[in-house]
Amino acid sequence: ATLTRWAACLAAPELPPLRLLLHPPAEGAGKALTDFEPGAGGVVVAVGPEGGFAPAEVDAAEAAGWVRVALGPRVLRVETAAVAAAAWFA
């Protein structure tokens, strides 16, 4: 595995067209992970650290075309959220 800075990751040209940011949208707005299915080009899901992404990180991701999604009404630990997202697209 290679470590990549957040800004470089967001703009990486080799990423699939479906890019999802697991970060709960504003109350009553946004999309759920279950609204998506991987297309022929695949999917990449970013899962933030404990406490979530910083507001500037979320803004940068959305500006780069990432879609902010939630897993549901509960906030999961980072290791659980990653497994739940992987299971959805498996």
Backbone as JSON, one array per atom type, in Angstrom:
{
  "sequence": "ATLTRWAACLAAPELPPLRLLLHPPAEGAGKALTDFEPGAGGVVVAVGPEGGFAPAEVDAAEAAGWVRVALGPRVLRVETAAVAAAAWFA",
  "N": [[0.84, -1.18, 0.0], [0.37, 2.26, -0.63], [0.92, 5.42, 0.77], [-1.01, 8.34, 0.36], [-1.41, 11.79, -0.03], [-4.31, 13.67, 0.98], [-5.36, 15.68, -0.82], [-4.13, 14.92, -3.24], [-5.18, 12.4, -3.56], [-7.9, 12.93, -3.93], [-7.95, 14.08, -6.47], [-6.89, 12.19, -8.13], [-6.32, 10.79, -11.28], [-6.74, 8.13, -11.97], [-8.83, 7.11, -10.52], [-12.02, 5.49, -10.11], [-15.13, 6.47, -11.75], [-17.26, 6.64, -9.94], [-17.22, 8.03, -6.94], [-17.28, 8.02, -3.58], [-17.86, 9.63, -0.48], [-17.8, 8.75, 2.74], [-19.48, 10.33, 4.9], [-21.65, 11.75, 7.05], [-24.35, 13.5, 5.6], [-25.83, 16.82, 5.83], [-28.49, 17.17, 8.17], [-31.37, 15.51, 7.12], [-30.76, 15.81, 4.45], [-29.03, 14.87, 1.43], [-27.53, 11.73, 0.35], [-27.81, 8.15, 0.64], [-25.62, 5.36, 1.18], [-26.76, 3.09, 0.15], [-28.1, 3.99, -2.06], [-26.56, 3.66, -4.25], [-24.91, 1.68, -6.75], [-22.14, -0.19, -7.86], [-20.84, 0.78, -10.97], [-19.77, -0.16, -14.29], [-17.27, 0.93, -14.24], [-16.37, 0.73, -11.65], [-15.97, 1.54, -8.12], [-14.97, 3.84, -5.59], [-14.54, 4.3, -2.16], [-14.25, 6.6, 0.39], [-13.35, 6.53, 3.72], [-13.48, 8.21, 6.68], [-11.42, 9.3, 9.49], [-11.69, 8.5, 13.05], [-14.14, 10.53, 14.45], [-14.64, 11.79, 12.13], [-14.33, 13.46, 8.88], [-12.57, 16.56, 8.46], [-14.16, 19.76, 8.11], [-12.99, 21.23, 5.94], [-11.81, 19.18, 4.49], [-14.05, 17.75, 3.63], [-15.3, 19.7, 2.04], [-13.34, 19.99, 0.04], [-13.39, 17.46, -1.13], [-16.02, 17.31, -2.14], [-15.87, 19.42, -3.97], [-14.17, 18.26, -5.78], [-15.76, 16.44, -7.01], [-16.64, 14.25, -5.56], [-19.17, 12.35, -3.89], [-21.06, 12.92, -1.11], [-22.07, 10.66, 1.32], [-24.17, 8.75, 3.56], [-24.26, 6.02, 5.91], [-26.52, 5.36, 7.22], [-28.87, 5.99, 9.91], [-27.24, 5.85, 12.14], [-23.99, 6.54, 13.55], [-21.09, 4.97, 12.68], [-18.19, 3.22, 13.92], [-14.91, 3.74, 12.54], [-13.64, 1.38, 11.57], [-15.8, -0.36, 11.37], [-17.49, 0.98, 9.61], [-16.01, 0.93, 7.24], [-16.0, -1.82, 6.62], [-18.75, -2.25, 6.33], [-19.31, -0.66, 4.08], [-17.71, -1.93, 2.15], [-18.94, -4.43, 2.1], [-21.44, -3.78, 1.02], [-20.87, -3.23, -1.65], [-19.81, -5.58, -2.5]],
  "CA": [[0.0, 0.0, 0.0], [1.09, 3.53, -0.71], [0.24, 6.56, 1.39], [-1.25, 9.44, -0.56], [-2.02, 12.97, 0.6], [-5.74, 13.8, 0.69], [-5.59, 16.48, -2.03], [-3.7, 14.12, -4.39], [-6.14, 11.31, -3.67], [-9.16, 13.46, -4.47], [-7.82, 14.44, -7.88], [-6.18, 11.13, -8.86], [-7.02, 10.49, -12.53], [-7.03, 6.7, -12.12], [-9.96, 6.72, -9.7], [-13.26, 5.21, -10.84], [-16.02, 7.63, -11.82], [-18.11, 6.7, -8.76], [-16.37, 8.33, -5.78], [-18.18, 8.3, -2.45], [-17.26, 10.06, 0.77], [-18.66, 8.36, 3.86], [-19.54, 11.42, 5.87], [-23.08, 12.05, 7.1], [-24.79, 14.79, 5.07], [-26.62, 17.65, 6.74], [-29.74, 16.52, 8.6], [-32.47, 15.48, 6.16], [-30.29, 16.04, 3.08], [-27.98, 13.97, 0.98], [-27.8, 10.4, -0.15], [-27.37, 7.01, 1.44], [-24.77, 4.43, 0.46], [-27.62, 2.12, -0.54], [-28.62, 4.59, -3.29], [-25.57, 3.46, -5.3], [-24.38, 0.37, -7.11], [-20.96, 0.08, -8.69], [-21.01, 0.63, -12.41], [-18.7, -0.89, -14.97], [-15.98, 1.55, -13.92], [-16.01, 0.5, -10.26], [-16.31, 2.52, -7.09], [-14.01, 4.06, -4.51], [-15.21, 4.87, -0.99], [-13.34, 7.15, 1.39], [-13.86, 6.43, 5.09], [-12.66, 9.11, 7.47], [-10.9, 8.89, 10.79], [-12.62, 8.69, 14.17], [-14.51, 11.94, 14.54], [-15.04, 12.25, 10.8], [-13.48, 14.35, 8.1], [-12.63, 17.98, 8.79], [-14.99, 20.48, 7.13], [-12.22, 21.57, 4.74], [-11.63, 17.93, 3.73], [-15.33, 17.47, 2.99], [-15.47, 20.7, 0.98], [-12.4, 19.67, -1.04], [-13.88, 16.24, -1.79], [-17.2, 17.67, -2.92], [-15.42, 20.25, -5.09], [-13.5, 17.37, -6.73], [-16.75, 15.55, -7.61], [-17.02, 13.15, -4.68], [-20.54, 12.46, -3.39], [-21.14, 12.68, 0.33], [-23.13, 9.7, 1.63], [-24.25, 8.22, 4.92], [-24.59, 4.6, 6.0], [-27.82, 5.23, 7.86], [-29.1, 6.94, 10.99], [-26.24, 5.73, 13.2], [-22.59, 6.79, 13.2], [-20.32, 3.77, 12.97], [-16.74, 3.35, 14.09], [-14.26, 3.73, 11.24], [-13.41, 0.02, 11.08], [-17.1, -0.94, 11.03], [-17.99, 1.69, 8.43], [-15.28, 0.44, 6.07], [-16.49, -3.17, 6.32], [-20.13, -2.12, 5.84], [-19.26, -0.14, 2.71], [-17.17, -2.99, 1.29], [-19.95, -5.47, 1.98], [-22.5, -3.3, 0.14], [-20.44, -3.28, -3.04], [-19.21, -6.9, -2.79]],
  "C": [[0.88, 1.25, 0.0], [0.27, 4.62, -0.03], [0.15, 7.7, 0.39], [-1.87, 10.6, 0.21], [-3.45, 13.12, 0.11], [-6.0, 14.55, -0.62], [-5.21, 15.68, -3.29], [-4.68, 12.97, -4.63], [-7.43, 11.79, -4.34], [-9.1, 13.68, -5.97], [-7.14, 13.35, -8.71], [-6.96, 10.73, -10.11], [-7.4, 9.02, -12.68], [-8.22, 6.23, -11.27], [-11.19, 6.42, -10.56], [-14.18, 6.43, -10.83], [-16.94, 7.76, -10.6], [-17.22, 6.83, -7.53], [-17.25, 8.81, -4.64], [-17.4, 8.63, -1.2], [-18.21, 9.69, 1.89], [-18.55, 9.42, 4.94], [-21.0, 11.85, 5.91], [-23.41, 13.43, 6.55], [-25.53, 15.59, 6.15], [-27.95, 16.95, 7.02], [-30.82, 16.64, 7.52], [-32.06, 15.69, 4.71], [-29.3, 14.95, 2.7], [-28.48, 12.6, 0.58], [-27.31, 9.35, 0.84], [-26.5, 6.1, 0.57], [-25.61, 3.46, -0.37], [-28.28, 2.69, -1.8], [-27.72, 4.29, -4.49], [-25.26, 1.99, -5.52], [-23.16, 0.65, -7.98], [-21.27, -0.13, -10.17], [-19.85, -0.16, -12.99], [-17.32, -0.35, -14.6], [-15.54, 1.35, -12.49], [-16.43, 1.63, -9.34], [-15.13, 2.65, -6.13], [-14.78, 4.77, -3.39], [-14.15, 5.35, -0.01], [-14.03, 7.11, 2.76], [-12.93, 7.26, 5.96], [-12.19, 8.53, 8.78], [-11.99, 9.0, 11.86], [-12.89, 10.18, 14.3], [-14.87, 12.54, 13.2], [-14.01, 13.12, 10.11], [-13.61, 15.77, 8.62], [-13.49, 18.68, 7.75], [-14.25, 20.83, 5.85], [-11.98, 20.34, 3.87], [-12.91, 17.56, 2.98], [-15.55, 18.42, 1.83], [-14.59, 20.38, -0.22], [-12.88, 18.45, -1.82], [-15.08, 16.56, -2.67], [-16.83, 18.52, -4.13], [-14.75, 19.41, -6.17], [-14.46, 16.33, -7.32], [-17.12, 14.33, -6.78], [-18.42, 13.41, -4.16], [-20.53, 12.06, -1.92], [-22.33, 11.78, 0.63], [-23.06, 9.26, 3.08], [-24.58, 6.73, 4.85], [-25.96, 4.37, 6.59], [-27.92, 6.19, 9.02], [-28.04, 6.89, 12.1], [-24.85, 6.07, 12.66], [-21.8, 5.57, 13.64], [-18.86, 4.11, 13.21], [-16.09, 3.19, 12.72], [-14.05, 2.31, 10.71], [-14.71, -0.68, 10.71], [-17.66, -0.31, 9.76], [-17.3, 1.17, 7.17], [-15.77, -0.95, 5.65], [-17.92, -3.1, 5.76], [-20.15, -1.62, 4.4], [-18.74, -1.22, 1.75], [-18.19, -4.09, 1.07], [-21.06, -5.04, 1.02], [-22.12, -3.47, -1.32], [-19.83, -4.64, -3.42], [-20.11, -7.71, -3.7]]
}
